[in-house]
Amino acid sequence: MHQKKLYGTATVGTKGQIVIPAKAREELNLKAGDELYVVGMPGGSMLALLTESSIEQYIQQLNLHLEQLQSVSPKTKKNKS
């Protein structure tokens, strides 16, 4: 599920644009016009491009974990009584 792969490098152009390597676009099914969310860490140590569907899946997983935590939380059980 959490396999990582290095697809190559990308160079930032004078307009701030980068080209995603062809192999990455092919394997990740990225097409011209697809919108990607750009996230990073302050200081420039990390930059990631996320598809909307990957963000939706992440939010669903967070909600599932939150529901599981709430179901076992003593505080939550008291409030339900």
Backbone as a chain_set.jsonl record, in Angstrom:
{"seq": "MHQKKLYGTATVGTKGQIVIPAKAREELNLKAGDELYVVGMPGGSMLALLTESSIEQYIQQLNLHLEQLQSVSPKTKKNKS", "coords": {"N": [[0.815, -1.203, 0.0], [1.954, 1.249, 0.726], [4.0, 1.67, -1.138], [6.896, 3.107, -2.453], [8.418, 4.966, -5.063], [11.092, 6.004, -7.053], [10.999, 8.126, -9.692], [12.67, 9.641, -11.199], [14.124, 12.8, -11.995], [13.109, 16.259, -11.781], [13.282, 19.454, -13.183], [13.07, 22.757, -12.042], [11.678, 25.275, -13.894], [12.188, 28.616, -15.312], [9.748, 29.866, -14.97], [8.752, 28.633, -12.805], [7.716, 26.16, -13.334], [7.452, 22.581, -13.527], [8.287, 19.452, -15.068], [6.634, 16.469, -14.965], [8.061, 13.307, -14.841], [7.714, 11.099, -17.651], [7.295, 8.315, -17.202], [6.278, 8.318, -14.606], [3.898, 9.787, -14.995], [2.568, 8.002, -16.648], [2.377, 5.571, -15.098], [0.979, 6.526, -12.892], [-1.299, 7.357, -13.988], [-1.752, 10.023, -14.87], [-3.055, 12.741, -16.584], [-3.021, 15.276, -19.165], [-4.182, 18.375, -18.041], [-5.143, 17.417, -15.62], [-5.68, 18.24, -12.229], [-3.522, 18.891, -9.561], [-2.83, 18.797, -6.105], [-0.549, 20.761, -4.38], [1.688, 20.215, -1.895], [3.841, 20.843, 0.877], [6.761, 21.043, 3.003], [7.763, 23.548, 5.292], [10.692, 25.382, 4.51], [11.466, 23.96, 2.37], [12.16, 21.242, 2.338], [10.612, 19.14, 1.531], [8.364, 18.268, -1.063], [5.238, 17.543, -2.377], [2.955, 16.143, -4.714], [-0.453, 15.781, -4.941], [-3.282, 13.881, -5.902], [-6.787, 14.636, -6.222], [-8.395, 12.442, -5.613], [-6.683, 10.904, -4.022], [-6.467, 12.486, -1.779], [-9.114, 12.456, -0.9], [-9.352, 9.719, -0.224], [-7.522, 9.61, 1.881], [-8.771, 11.295, 3.751], [-11.086, 9.793, 4.236], [-9.933, 7.564, 5.495], [-8.89, 8.82, 7.779], [-11.297, 9.62, 9.004], [-12.42, 7.109, 9.528], [-10.542, 6.067, 11.367], [-10.897, 7.952, 13.41], [-13.56, 7.441, 14.156], [-13.222, 4.844, 15.146], [-11.542, 5.346, 17.324], [-13.235, 6.944, 18.859], [-15.193, 5.109, 19.516], [-14.004, 3.483, 21.404], [-13.223, 5.141, 23.4], [-13.328, 6.065, 26.762], [-14.464, 8.483, 27.643], [-16.194, 9.203, 25.549], [-18.001, 7.066, 25.691], [-19.266, 7.613, 28.134], [-20.571, 10.005, 27.524], [-22.474, 9.121, 25.731], [-24.283, 7.77, 27.267]], "CA": [[0.0, 0.0, 0.0], [2.792, 2.439, 0.82], [5.189, 1.517, -1.945], [7.436, 4.359, -2.961], [9.22, 4.74, -6.249], [11.767, 7.18, -7.587], [10.77, 8.154, -11.132], [13.68, 10.457, -11.862], [14.226, 14.16, -11.484], [12.418, 17.32, -12.505], [13.959, 20.736, -13.011], [12.174, 23.903, -11.959], [11.979, 26.244, -14.951], [12.19, 30.029, -14.928], [8.382, 30.249, -14.604], [8.349, 27.816, -11.67], [7.074, 24.94, -13.804], [8.227, 21.345, -13.587], [7.709, 18.413, -15.913], [6.58, 15.186, -14.269], [8.616, 12.306, -15.751], [6.715, 10.344, -18.427], [7.011, 7.031, -16.547], [5.409, 8.63, -13.467], [2.572, 10.139, -15.524], [1.964, 6.776, -17.169], [2.027, 4.641, -14.013], [0.033, 7.166, -11.971], [-2.465, 7.705, -14.806], [-1.923, 11.47, -14.894], [-3.333, 13.226, -17.933], [-2.993, 16.731, -19.346], [-5.358, 19.032, -17.469], [-5.403, 16.954, -14.256], [-5.265, 19.174, -11.19], [-2.816, 18.262, -8.449], [-2.607, 19.64, -4.937], [0.871, 20.868, -4.08], [1.914, 20.364, -0.461], [5.257, 20.778, 1.205], [7.184, 21.391, 4.361], [8.518, 24.797, 5.32], [12.127, 25.217, 4.329], [11.701, 23.295, 1.098], [12.741, 19.902, 2.469], [9.738, 18.148, 0.907], [7.289, 18.751, -1.917], [4.456, 16.41, -2.869], [1.806, 16.428, -5.571], [-1.513, 14.842, -4.584], [-4.523, 13.936, -6.674], [-7.964, 14.831, -5.374], [-8.861, 11.14, -5.127], [-5.825, 10.45, -2.929], [-6.839, 13.281, -0.604], [-10.398, 11.923, -0.436], [-9.084, 8.44, 0.436], [-6.854, 9.917, 3.144], [-9.791, 11.822, 4.662], [-11.927, 8.654, 4.622], [-9.168, 6.783, 6.468], [-8.863, 9.591, 9.027], [-12.628, 9.519, 9.609], [-12.555, 5.741, 10.043], [-9.732, 5.973, 12.593], [-11.545, 8.779, 14.425], [-14.731, 6.689, 14.626], [-12.73, 3.729, 15.955], [-11.068, 5.904, 18.595], [-14.395, 7.398, 19.62], [-15.957, 3.962, 20.009], [-13.316, 2.874, 22.542], [-12.89, 6.167, 24.353], [-14.21, 6.08, 27.945], [-15.156, 9.754, 27.694], [-17.265, 9.11, 24.568], [-19.003, 6.13, 26.198], [-20.033, 8.298, 29.182], [-21.433, 11.002, 26.903], [-23.547, 8.436, 25.023], [-25.222, 7.218, 28.244]], "C": [[0.852, 1.258, 0.0], [4.08, 2.261, 0.04], [5.605, 2.878, -2.479], [8.341, 4.041, -4.132], [9.846, 6.057, -6.679], [11.648, 7.137, -9.105], [11.842, 8.933, -11.888], [13.709, 11.83, -11.235], [13.377, 15.097, -12.332], [13.149, 18.619, -12.191], [12.922, 21.844, -12.975], [12.611, 24.921, -13.007], [11.885, 27.672, -14.444], [10.809, 30.529, -14.517], [7.867, 29.415, -13.434], [7.697, 26.502, -12.064], [8.039, 23.76, -13.736], [7.521, 20.385, -14.533], [7.776, 17.113, -15.123], [7.098, 14.13, -15.248], [7.516, 11.437, -16.383], [6.331, 9.039, -17.743], [6.066, 7.244, -15.352], [4.002, 8.959, -13.952], [1.84, 8.9, -16.005], [1.493, 5.865, -16.041], [0.987, 5.21, -13.059], [-1.231, 7.643, -12.683], [-2.776, 9.199, -14.762], [-2.053, 11.92, -16.342], [-3.23, 14.752, -17.976], [-4.293, 17.321, -18.806], [-5.721, 18.55, -16.078], [-4.906, 18.003, -13.267], [-4.644, 18.393, -10.047], [-2.681, 19.27, -7.323], [-1.118, 19.607, -4.623], [1.009, 21.133, -2.581], [3.406, 20.239, -0.196], [5.505, 21.129, 2.648], [7.955, 22.704, 4.292], [10.022, 24.524, 5.202], [12.477, 24.451, 3.067], [12.282, 21.904, 1.186], [11.876, 18.817, 1.837], [8.674, 18.853, 0.077], [6.56, 17.53, -2.44], [3.309, 16.925, -3.724], [0.761, 15.361, -5.291], [-2.711, 15.011, -5.503], [-5.689, 14.135, -5.709], [-8.448, 13.501, -4.805], [-7.985, 10.63, -3.983], [-6.131, 11.222, -1.646], [-8.159, 12.766, -0.027], [-10.209, 10.601, 0.298], [-8.437, 8.67, 1.801], [-7.866, 10.424, 4.175], [-10.717, 10.706, 5.131], [-11.22, 7.801, 5.678], [-9.099, 7.504, 7.815], [-10.2, 9.497, 9.748], [-12.858, 8.143, 10.222], [-11.783, 5.584, 11.352], [-10.356, 6.787, 13.724], [-12.758, 8.05, 15.006], [-14.304, 5.527, 15.522], [-12.247, 4.226, 17.309], [-12.24, 6.344, 19.471], [-15.164, 6.228, 20.219], [-15.297, 3.302, 21.222], [-12.959, 3.873, 23.63], [-13.851, 6.168, 25.54], [-15.039, 7.373, 28.027], [-16.359, 9.733, 26.751], [-18.373, 8.201, 25.065], [-19.858, 6.786, 27.271], [-21.014, 9.271, 28.575], [-22.615, 10.348, 26.186], [-24.618, 7.93, 25.988], [-26.291, 8.199, 28.621]], "O": [[0.505, 2.236, -0.662], [5.146, 2.66, 0.509], [4.776, 3.685, -2.898], [8.956, 2.976, -4.186], [9.191, 7.099, -6.665], [12.145, 6.205, -9.737], [11.893, 8.871, -13.116], [13.354, 11.997, -10.068], [12.984, 14.767, -13.451], [13.58, 18.844, -11.059], [12.0, 21.864, -13.79], [13.756, 25.373, -13.013], [11.544, 27.909, -13.285], [10.705, 31.516, -13.789], [6.683, 29.478, -13.102], [7.174, 25.796, -11.202], [9.254, 23.91, -13.866], [6.317, 20.491, -14.767], [8.845, 16.706, -14.668], [6.619, 14.063, -16.38], [6.527, 11.091, -15.736], [5.151, 8.691, -17.709], [5.163, 6.44, -15.12], [3.021, 8.47, -13.391], [0.635, 8.762, -15.797], [0.34, 5.435, -16.029], [0.2, 4.462, -12.48], [-2.114, 8.249, -12.075], [-3.936, 9.591, -14.632], [-1.266, 11.531, -17.205], [-3.338, 15.424, -16.95], [-5.377, 16.813, -19.092], [-6.526, 19.192, -15.402], [-3.835, 18.582, -13.45], [-5.171, 17.366, -9.619], [-2.445, 20.454, -7.561], [-0.504, 18.54, -4.605], [0.517, 22.136, -2.065], [4.135, 19.604, -0.958], [4.592, 21.462, 3.404], [8.708, 22.941, 3.348], [10.533, 23.543, 5.743], [13.652, 24.307, 2.731], [12.849, 21.417, 0.208], [12.343, 17.697, 1.626], [8.152, 19.898, 0.466], [7.193, 16.579, -2.898], [2.766, 18.004, -3.482], [1.049, 14.168, -5.391], [-3.105, 16.127, -5.84], [-5.58, 13.835, -4.52], [-8.866, 13.435, -3.649], [-8.493, 9.987, -3.064], [-6.06, 10.663, -0.551], [-8.305, 12.651, 1.19], [-10.836, 10.378, 1.333], [-8.777, 7.99, 2.77], [-7.82, 10.026, 5.339], [-11.097, 10.672, 6.301], [-11.845, 7.366, 6.646], [-9.232, 6.878, 8.867], [-10.239, 9.315, 10.965], [-13.425, 8.028, 11.309], [-12.302, 5.037, 12.325], [-10.343, 6.353, 14.876], [-12.956, 8.048, 16.221], [-14.946, 5.255, 16.537], [-12.514, 3.596, 18.332], [-12.229, 6.135, 20.684], [-15.723, 6.344, 21.309], [-15.978, 2.625, 21.992], [-12.443, 3.486, 24.678], [-15.063, 6.262, 25.349], [-16.197, 7.338, 28.443], [-17.436, 10.2, 27.121], [-19.553, 8.508, 24.893], [-21.064, 6.543, 27.322], [-22.153, 9.376, 29.03], [-23.665, 10.976, 26.052], [-25.75, 7.684, 25.57], [-27.16, 7.884, 29.435]]}, "num_chains": 1, "name": "protein.A"}
